[in-house]
Amino acid sequence: MNIKLLPWVIVTGALTLTACGGGDGLLGEDQDVDMMYPEAGVEDPTDRPRPPENEPTMTTEQQFLVDVGGYPVFLRGATLKYHLDPPQMINALEPMAATGANAVRLMIDSNVTADELDGALSTIANQNMVAVVSLTDDGSSLRCQEDPNAIIDAVNTLWLDKWIAVLAQDRFQGRVIINIADGWGPMGIFNASSLGYQEYVDTYKALIRRFREAGFKLPLMIDGANCGQDFNAFLVGRGKELLSADSEKNLIFAADGEGQRWDNADKIITANTLLAQEGAPFVMNAFGGSGTGDFPVDQSEFMAQAVGDTALVVDTPWASSDDGVGYLNAFGEALDLTGGATSLDVFMDRRYLEFMRVSPGSSNYAPNGTTGIAMYLMDADGNRLRLGMSLARELRENVWNKLRFDIPAEIDPANLMDGATGFDQTAVTHVGVEILANGKADTSEGEIKFDNMNLFPGVPPMFTSEFNTDGDTEQWMASNSELSVANGSLQALPTGSQVDFSMAAWNGDAIGLIDFSKTLNVTVRMFLSEEYASDIPNMWMQAFGQFGEGWSWNAVPVSKAPLVAGQWSELKYTVNFNETVQPPSDIHTAQAFGLQVGGISTPKSDPIMIDSIVIEDPSARPTKVVTDTQYKATFSSGTEGFVNAGWDGGQVEVSSVDGELVASVPAGDGGAVNKADVNSVQEINFGGNLTVKARLFLPESFSGTEFWMTFFFQSGGWQHFPFGEVDMSVINYGQWNDLEFEITDEDYPEGFSRTLSPQMFGFQYGGTIAGEFKLDDIEIIGDSIVDDLQPIYEQGFNTMGSVEDLSVDFTNGALDAGSALAAKSMGFHVVPFGWTASTWYDTSALTITEDVEGEVLTERGEQIVNGPTGITATSLPVMFE
């Protein structure tokens, strides 16, 4: 939720001070030894200048930078390409400060002299800004490069030699952050689980020790890999490992917000969430925008997220597998939520997911956690209605999950809580969240975070029959049966093998309330007693409509799968008579409409009971389709994690050549190529329709062979889903071919997890001849349909009071109200972070100003400087003394 700036400062300051004082991390100091770079000695053998031993510096405490006065610092400023022309660029520093900026990222290279650096730092100090001094180059050895010798040499000859007399001055110690190298590190990995970051980590550990050995205690900033874009370099404990190598525990991790890993708010939040777990501050030391690049990012999203967002944190003191707690949030007034919906953002500690082997001896693991998160409502009479529950095994690890529950038009008594016999949707006074152990393992524990508890208005159904009055069929009829209405249900005792439930124009005007010119969703709550158990396997159902003077027949099948003898079941189906009626004008003359149920053996002593029939127009609820590229591999920086999957003894060898994925195969081979790290691509979402695109090149030698190829996914539970068989009859051999495969709701196999990240994505092949084939531009594009409604109630937990006002409604098992009350606290949904935007002045589309002196801001500059979350609105002074 958006937070007002003053409360944000207060809340962040409180949480920052609470977080301060963290320990040495999980690794411990003694465990940080690598053989490639032995631990540095404590004595500096050189006679070079050293910073004063007791001069105060900025420090870091958990995820926050702290100034010498002990106050949190959130950098707000811009990048200045000082190295391009120091005499000219130094004139930018005063106008930069005039915008309210509290920081400048000062780019220097090997050509910058000590005097030029001293002049810039002196000017920055006079303007009361933080200097983030960043070493860059033309991309030949440092930026976007990964040779450790180059960065080691730069530290030895530049930082600790050429410039050390300037940097070691006492007046700069509390004002400077050293950004060791601009965007140095391995390219094309973007996989938190990869071992490819080890040399990067080992190199930086050695360099951190060299700075500390030289006497520097000030913060050291480390850029992510891959030109700064790859924040995964810090994850899976690597950030903690770097901190462990630092005797001062004074590191900042930085990223460059460019490319498809940063092109929407969810990706920024995911990166922030993961980096926060490494225990060091996170800074966006640059970010793009202004529609530039193949995957343009939005500068306003970086600035908006940088303000931070608070959340409710619950650390339940579990005592048994039967424990549970309900927290209740009161509204200021009763709300009518008929046909509405609720949503809630949830983040669960990974331990709740309870990863287990998918089968004995398997090396594959899937989540099996049973901990439940439910939402419920309370009406003005104190009745409670549970709306739905999601289990831990249905949630994704290490990211925020959005839960959404519709408020049903017809209430299932099984969802009424605490003995309630009814619920008034027109007078809802509270919304609650329920946490249930639900038989979880003892090791499943930790924090669960909640945010954005929202309520959305409803759209009333087009038509509803509820049969609440005994004897009133509400104009419904049922052939081959004895029909009655009693105890709130329409009851038809079959006298034949087929019962037709229907309403007709000749029997009343109720059918006229239904607009069949629209595609309609129908929900029928039906009860079949145990007497029907042997009939269900052979039963059939279809919805029908008759239209026009000729009573033309139209029908759609209805699945019997939901029917369970002895239970109330919901039949949900769609009728699209608007697409089938001929002539089309007849759709406006409805003669009859109903549901046929066949395959019934007689005689029967128990009736078929229908509790309600609800007809809805899905187009009446405002929705929008959000389409986005969820993943794209261009192979410009390597194989993007695509490897031989090892299936069926496949001998394929994959490589990246000239920005293309090349697959080399022997004759008679068959196997699979898989993106091994696809599980880390959190953006892939099976919630809606998907389109998978790729470019394929098959040489002419493959023509007329038995070669075949099929794309596939494997779900978070490892269920195989082949979806894209390449039609070899239309392939143009010797040329590039554009492939495109559509995946709709109906295509997913039964049981396929559509909430978890996929475990595998790639292609199978077989029938090869010896040779090579190539792929490029593999892209996954996803559609998701979301409500285009504004919430009528929002709880963003953005004040301490909103957390304190959340009451303990009930507890189960061994939990008591006191411990449940103590379990809740305030934390972060998005940890606030600093930024220095690209770029104060250059000739690119990212320039903030029209000239060095900043007399005229560009459109981008206006947003960065004067926007609602820009420099002027969010920059705070830094204490230097």
N, C-alpha and C positions, 0 to 999 in steps of 0.2 A: 504494500500500500504506500501511497505517497505520504511523506512525512513533512510537516511544516519545519522550516529550517531551525527556528529557535528550539522547539522540542527535540529535534534531531540532535542538536549540539548537546543539550542537557542529557538526553538518554544515552547518546554515544559516549559522552564523557563518563557517565556513571558506569556503564558496562565496561569501558576501557579500564578504568581504575580498578574495577572488580577483577578484571582478567589479568592485571599486572601481577608480576611475581611468579611467573611460571618457572618450572624446574628445567632440568637439563634435557628433557625429551626422552623418548623411549630407548634410544640407542645407548645413552650414557657416554661420557667422555672417553672412557677407557676402551670402548668398542670401536672407536673410529681410527682404525689403522689400515692403510692400504699399502701393498708391497710395491706398487709402481712408484709412488711418491712417499718415501719415508717421512715420518713426522719431523717437522722443523724443530731446530733447537730453540732454546729460549733466549740465547744471546745473538745479537746481530753482529756479525764479524766485521762489518764495514764501519767506516767513520763518517758515513753520510749523516745529514741532519735528521733529527728525530723530533716528533711532536712532543710538547711538554707532557710529562708523565701524568699530571693531575688536572690537566685542562678539561673542563666538561665538554661533552659532545652530545649530540642527539643519540638516543638509544631506541631499542625496540623491545616491546613487551607483548608477547604472543602475536596477535595480528596487527599491532599498532606501532606506528612511529611516534616517539615522545620527544618533545624539545627539552632544553636544559632546565626549564622551569617545571618539568613534570607533566606538561599538558599534551594531549594527543595532537598530532599534526597530520592534516590531510592536504597533501600537495595539490595546488591548483595553479597551473601556469601553462607554459608553452615551450616547445623545443626551439632553440636558436642554433642555426647552423653557423656557429661562430667561426669554424675552421675555414669556411669558404672565403672569408674576407674580414679578418679581425678588426682592422681599422674602421671599416664601415659598420660591421655588425655590433660593435660595442655601443653604437648610438641607439640600438634598439632597447637597451636594458632599462633606461629611465621610463620610456613610454610603456614598456611591459609592466613595470611596477605601478604605473598610473592606472592600469586597468583593475588593480586590486590583487594582482597575482602575488602569491606568496612563495613562488618557486620558478626557477628557470632550469631547463635541461640544456646545459651548455655543451655543445658538441665540439670536440677538439680532435685533431689528428696529429700525426708525427711532425707536421710542419709548424704547428703552433709553438712559439717560443715560450720560455719561462716568463719573460717579461709580459708577453701578451696574455698569458694565463693569469698572472698576478694582477694585471690591469682589469681584466674581466671580473675576477673574484672580488677585488676591492670595490668595484662599482656595484656589483650585486649586493655586497655587504652593506654598502651605503644606502641601498634601496630596501634594506630589511627583507631580502628574499633568501630562500634556501638555494644553494647552487648544487644541482645534480650534474657533476662533471662526468661526461660520457665520452669514452674513447671510441672513435669510429675510423673508417678508412673508405677507400673507393670500392670495397668489395673484393679486393684482390687477396687479402690474407685474414681479415678479421670478420667483417660483416658478412653474414650468410656463408661463412667458411667454418671448417671444423678441424683444422690442423692444430694440435695442441702446442707445437713448437712456436707457432706464430704468436699466440696469445701469451705464452710464457716469456718469449723474447720481448714483447711489448711491455709487460709488467716490469721486467728487469731493466730495460733501457729507457723507458719513458716514465711510467708512474714512479718507480723507485730510483730514478737517476736524473733524467732531464728535468722533471718537474718537482722533485721531492723538496727542494729548498722552498718552493712556494707553498706546497700543500702542507708542509710541516709547521708553518707559522701558527702561533697560538691563536691569532685573531680569526682563523678560519675553522678551527676544530669544531665549534658548535654550529657552524653554518654550512658545512659541506657534506655531501654524500658522493662517494666515488662509485660510479657505474663502470665496472672494470672493462667491459667490452660490449660494444653495440651489436647485438644480434649474433654473437658467436655461438656455434654449437652444431650438432649433427642435423642434417637436412632430411626431410621426408619421412620421419618416423610417426609422430602424432599417435603414439600408442603407449599408454601408461604402463602396460605390462612388458614392454620390450626391454631387452638387455642392451639395446644400442646406445643408451645414455651413459654407460659406465665410465667411458673415457672422459666424457664431459664432466661428470661428477668428480672423478679422481683429479682431473686437471684443476677444477675450481677449488677443491679442498686444499691442494698444494698452494694455490695462489692466495687463498684466504690466509693460510699460515704465514706466507711471506709478508703480506701486509701487516699482520699482527706482530711478526718478528721485527718489522721495521718500526714498530711503535705506534701504528695507527689504531685508534680505538673507535673512530667514527664509523657510521654505517657504511657497509659495502653493498652495492646493488648488483644483482646477478640477473642478466637477461635470460629469457627462455631460449630454447634451441630454435633452429629453423628461422633465422632472421628475427628472432624474438617472439614469433607467433606461437611456438609450441610449449605451452605451459605444462604439458605432460612430463616434461623433464624434471619437474619438481615433485611429482606425485609418487605414491607407493613408497613413502618413507625416504625418498631421495632428498627432499627438503630438510627433513630431520637429520639426515646424514651430513648435509652441508652445515647445518647449525651445530652439530656435534663437533665438526672440525674447527669451529670458530671459538676461540677462547673468550671472546667478548660477547658471544651470542647476539650479534648486532648485524643481522643480514636483512636485506629487502629483496624479494623476488619480483621481477618485472616482466611485463609482456607488451608486445606490440600488437594492437588490435587491428589486424588486417586479415582478409581472406575469409573463407567459408566457415572457419571455426569460431568466428566472432560476429557473424552477420545478423544476429537477432538477439533480443533480450534474454531468451531462455538460455542461449549458449554462454552469454556473459555471466548469468547467474550460476550456471553449472560450473564454469571455470572458477568463479569466486568461491563457491561452496567447497569444491575439491581443494583449492589452494589454502583455504582457511584451516584445513585439517593438518597442514604442515607446520603451523605454529610460528609463522613469520609474516610481516606485513606484505601486502600485494599492491603493486603500483602499475597502472597503465602508463608506461613511459612514452607511448605514442599511440595514436589511433587515427585511422583514415576517416572516410566519409565523403560527402559531396558527390556521391554516385560514381566514384572512381573504382577501377579494378573489375575483375571477372565476378567477384562476390562482394559488391559494395556494402560497406557497413554504414551504420547510422551514428554519427557522432553524438546525437542527442540521447541515444540509448546508453552510451558509456557514461555520459554525464549524469543522467537520471539514476542509473544504478549505483554510481559512485557515492551518492548521498547515503546509501544504505537503507536497510529495512529491518525492522525488529520483528520478533515472532514469539509465540508462546512455547516454552520448553517444559516438557514433563519427563522427569526421571523417576519412574514408578519404582517404589521399593518392593518388588515382587517377593512374595513369600510362598505362593503355591500356584499350581497350574490352573486353579479355578478363580484366580483373582480377577477383579475388574473394577473399573471406576468410571463414573459419568460426571462430566463437567458441564455446567449449565450457564448459558449467557442470556440475560434478560434484555428485552427490547424496551423502548420507551412507550410503545403503544402496541395494541393488538394489530396483527397484519393478516390480510386475506391472501393466503398462499394456494388457493385452489388451482390445481394444475400447474403449480410452479416447480421450482427446482432449487437445490442447494449445491454449493461447491466448497471445497476445502483443500488447501495445499498441505501436504504431509511429507516430512523427511524422517526416515527411520534409521537408527543405528544399524549398520550392516549385520550385526549379530542376530537381529530379529529375523533375518531372511533364512537362517538355518540351512546353509548350503550342504547338500548331501549328494553322494554318488547316485547317478541315475540307475545304476544296476551294480550288483556285486562285482568288484574288480575293475569297474569302468574308471577311466581317467576323466570322465566328464561329470561335472557337478551342476546341479540345478537347485533353485531355492525351494524349500519345503516348509517355510515358517508358517505357523498357524495363528500368531498374534493378530487380533482383529481390530480394525478401526471402523467404527460405525458413527453415523450421524442420526440424530433424532430430534423431534420437535415436541413441545409442550403447548397445549391449548389453554384457554382462559379458565377451564375447569380442572386443570391439573392432569389431564390425560396425556400420555406419552405415546408417540408413534415412531418406531424405528424405520428409517428410510432405506437403509441398506448397509452392507458391511463389505470392506475389502480386507483380504488377508495379506500378511506380510509377503507371502510367496508370489503375490500378484503385483508387487511393487518393484520398482527399479532401485538398485543400490546406489548410494552416494549421490543421489539427485533428488530434487523436489518432485513429488508426484501430485497431480491434480485429481482429486476425487470429485465425482459429480453424481448426485442422486436425484431422480425425479420424484416429485410428490404425486402419488398415484391418484387418479380420478376416483377409483373405487378401492377402498381400504381392505386389505387382507387382515382378518382378525388375528392371524398369527404374528403380525408385526406390531400389535398393540402391546404395550409394556405394563408391567405391574398390575395386571388384572383389569385394565381399562376395557370397557365394552364399546367405546366409540371414540371418535376424534373429530373435532370441529376445525376444518381447514380454513374457515373464514375468520377465525379468532385465535391466531397463533401468537403466543407471548414470549416463547423462549426457543432457542436452538441449542443443542447440546452435542458434545462429542464423547463417545464411549470407547474406552480402551479395554480390550478383553485379552486375558492370557490365553484362553481358548485351547488349553492343553499344550502350551509352548514348552520348549526345553528349558531347563534351569539356566543354561548358558545364554539364553536369549534375554538380553538386558541392555540398558543404555538409554540415552535420550531419544525422545520422539518430539519433533517440532511441528507446530501447527501455525498456519497463517492464512489470511484471506478467507475467512469464514463468511461466505456470501449467500444471500437469498435472492432469488429471481422471481419476478411476477409470473403468474400463470396465464395460459390462454385457455379459456373454458372449452370443453369438448363441444363438437358440433351437435352431438346427440347422445343422450344417456337414458338407458332404462335400468331401474334399480329394483323394481318389484317390491317396494316397501309396504304396499297396501294389500292385505289379503283379498283375493278374489279379483284384483285388477291386473289383467294381462298386459295393460298398456299397449293394446292393439296387436300384440303378438299372437300368432297361431302356431299350432304344431300338428301336422298330419300324422295319421297312424299312431295316435296316442290319446291318452286321457289327460287333459291339460287342466292345471290348477295353479294358483298362486298362494303360497303359505310360507310363513316363517322367513319372509324376505327373499324368496326365490321363486322363479318360474319352474314348475315341475311337470315333466311330461313322462307318463308311464307308457312305454312302447307297447303297441299292439301289433306291430309289424317289424320287419327287418330294417326299415328306413324311416327316420323321423325328419320331417322338414320343418324347421323353425322359420317362420316368415311373418312379414307384415305386408299388407297390400293396400293399394289406393282405394279399392272398393270397400275396405274394412275400416277406413278412418283417414285422418289427415296427417298422422304422425310421420309417414314416409316422406311427406313433403318438407319436413325439416332437414332432410339430408340432401346436400348438394353433391350429386354424383358426377358433376362436371369436373370435380377435383379428384386426384388420387388420395384415397382415404386409408387411414390405419384403424383397424378394428381390434378390440380386445374383448374377449368373452371369458368370463369366469364360470367354469363348469365343474360339476362334481359327479363322478361315477362311483358307485359303491363297489365293494369287493365282489359283488355279484357280476360285475362286468369285466373282471380280471381276465377271463378266458376269451372275451370278445375283442379286447383292445388290439391284440396283434393283427386281427383281420378287419378291423374297422377302417372306414374311409370317411373323409369329410370334404366338402367343398362349399364355398360361398357362391351365391348366385344372385343375379339381378335380371329382371325382365323390363323391357322398355318399349315405348312407342305403341301405336295402335295395333301393331302386329305382335306385341308381347315377345320381341326377339330375346332369345336366351343367351346369357353371358355368364361364364363361371370361371372361378380361379380355385385351384386346389388349396386345401388347408392341412397342414401337417398334424398328425395325431401324436407326434413325439412327446408333447408336454403332458399327455394324459397319463395319470397314475391312479389306479383304482384305490379308493378309500381316501383320496386327498382332493382338495380344491386345486384346480389347475387353470392356468391362464393360457388361452389360445390367442396368439397375436398374429394377425395376417393383414395383408394389404390388398385392397380392391382397386383395380384400375379400369373400371368399365368405361371411363372417359376415353380410353385408348382402343376399345374393342367394339363399341356400339356402332352399328351401321343402320341407317345413315347417322352421322354424328349428331344431327339435330335431335334425334330421339332421346339423347341422354337427359333432356329436360322433361321427359314424360316418363317418370318411374311408375311402373305398374306393380312390381313386387320385388322384395329383397329378403334374403335370409341365409340360413346355414343348413345344409343337409348333413345328416349323420347316418351312415349306413354300416352294414355288417353286424347288425344286432341280432342275437339269438333270443327267441321268446319261448315261453312266457317269462316275464320279469315281475318281481314283487317290489323292486325299488325303482323310483323314477330317475330320469336324467334331470339334474337340477342346474339351473343357470341363475347365478346370483346377480350378474349385471352384464349389460352390453354397452360398450362405450365406443363411439365413433369420433375420430379426431381428424382434423385437417392439418397435416404436418406443415403445410406452407403458411398456416396462420401464425405460427411462432416464428418471429424474425430470426433468421439464421444467416450465416455467411460461410462460404467455403474458403478456407485458408490453404493456399497451395504454396509449397516451398520446396526447394532443393534440400533434401535431408542429407545427401552424401553425393560427392562426385570425385572420381579418380581420374586425373589427367596424366599421371605417370611422368610428369615433368621433373620430379625429384626422386625417382626410384619406383619400386614396384608397389608402393602404397600398402604394404602388408600382404599382398597376394602371394601365396606360396603353394607348393604341392601339398595337397591335403593328405596324401599318403593312402588314399583309398585304392583298393583292388590292385595294389602293387604298381600303381601308376608311376611312370618314369619321367613325367614332364619336368622340364627345367624352365623357370620363368626368369626374365630379366627385363630391365628397362633400357630401351635403346631409342634415342632420339625422341623421347617423350611418348613412347608407345610400349605396351606390355607385350613382350615377345614370348611365346610358348614354343619350346623346342621339344619334339616328341619323336620317339623311334617308331618303326613300323609295328602295327598290331598292338598299340598301347591303348589303355583305357584307364581313367581315373578322374580326379577332380582337382580344381584350383580353387582355393578358398582365401578370402580376406581374413587372415588369422586374428586380427584385432578388431573385428567388426563389433564385438560386444562393447567396445569402448566408444562406439559412435552412438551416443545417447540420443541423437536427433532422429534416428530411424524410428518411426512410429507406425505401428500396424493398425491404429485406431480407425483409419479411413482407407479410401482407395489409394493404391500405389501405381506409379508408372516407373518401370525400369527401362532405361535406355542404354545402348552401347553401340560402338562402332566396331565392326568385325572385318578383318581382311583374311581371306583364304586364298592361297596361291592357286594358280591354274592347275597345278599337279593334283590338288585335292578333288577336282571335278570328276564325277563318275565313280568315286570311291564310296566306301561304307561309312565314312566319317559322319558322326552325329555330335550334337552339342545341346545341352539343356541347362538353363540357369536354375538356381535353387536358393532357398533359405532353410535354416534350421532354427526353430524357435528357442526361447530361453529355456525351455524344457527339453530341447534337443529333438523335437519332432521334425521330420524331414518334409519339405514342401517344394517339390519341383513345379515351377510355374511357367518357364519360358523355353519351350522347345523351338530350336532354330529350324525353320523350314528351308531345307537345303535346295528345294526345287526352284526357289526364287533368288538364290544367292548369285551374285555376279562375281565369279571367280577372277582373281587378279585385280580386284577393285575393292575399295572400302564400301561396306554396306551398313546402313543405319538400321539397327534393331530397336524395336519398341514392344514392350509387353505390359498389358493392363492387368492389374490385380484388383478385383472387387470383393465385396463382402462375401459373395457366394463362392468365391474361389478358395478361401482358406479352408484347410482340412479340419475336420471336427477335432476339438481338443487343442488346436494350435493356440499357444499363448500370444495374445495380441497386446498385452500390457508390458511384457518384459522385452529387453533388448535381445536381438537375435544372437545366437551362438555362432552361426556360420552364414556366409553369403558368398556365392561364387558360381562356378559352372562345372558340370560334368561333361566328359567327352569320351569317345571311343571310336574304334574302327579306323585308326590312324594309318597313314603312311609316313615314312620318315620325312621330316621337314619341320617347317615353322609356320605358325599362324599368329596373328596379331590382334590385339584389342586396344581400344582407346575410349576415353570419355565415357566411362561407366558411371551412370547417374541414377540415383533413386529420388523420385519426386513424389511427395505425399500430399494427399488431400485430407483435410479434416473439417468436419462441419461443426461449428460452434454457435452457441446462442449469441445473437446480436442484440442482446437486451442489456440494459443497465440494471445493476442490482438495486433492489429496493431496501436492502439492509447490508451493510458491510462492517465486519469487525476485523481490523488489521493488526490488533495488538501492538499499536504504536505508542502506547503510554503505559507506564507502570500501573496506573489505575485500572486499565482495561484487563490486565492480567490478574490483578488483585480482586477485581469484581467478578471474575469467573468463579462461581461457587461449586463446591462438591455436592452433586445431586444425590449420588448413592455410591456405595461400594459393595463389592462381592468378595467372597472367599475370605482370606486372612487380612485383607486391607481394611483400614479404618479411616474415618474422615480426616483425622488429624494428620496422618502420614500422607494421605492423598493431597491435602492442602499444602503441606510442606514440599511436595514433589514438584510443584509448578513454579516456574520462574520466567524471567525475560531473557531472551537471547537474540541472535541475529538470523534473519532469513538471508539477507545480503550484508556481508561485513563491509562497512564503509571503506573506500580506498581512495588513494590519491591519483592524480593524473597530470601529465604535461602534454598538451595536445600538439599534434603536427599541424603546421609548422609556422613560426612567427612570420617569416618572410622568405619566399623563394618564388620561382616561376611556375610552380605546379598548381594544380587545382586545390591543393591542401593549404595554400597560403592563407594566413589569417588576416594579413594586412596588405595594402596595395604598395607600401613602401617600408623601408627599414624603420623609419621613425613612427610608423603606425598612425599617421594622420587620418587615414581612411581605412576602415575595416571592410573586408569582403563580406559577402552574405554568410559564408561559413564563420568568419570572424565575429560577426554580430551575434551569432548563436552561441559561440564558445565564450565570448566575453560577456554579453549582456542577456543571454537566454535565461530562462527560469531556473536552470540548474548550472548556469555558467560560472565564470570566475567571479564576477561582481556579487552574485547572489550567494555563493557558497564558500568563498575563500575567507579564511580566518587568519589573523596575525599569528606569527610564530615568536616565541620568547627565545632570545639569544643570550640573555644574561640573567 
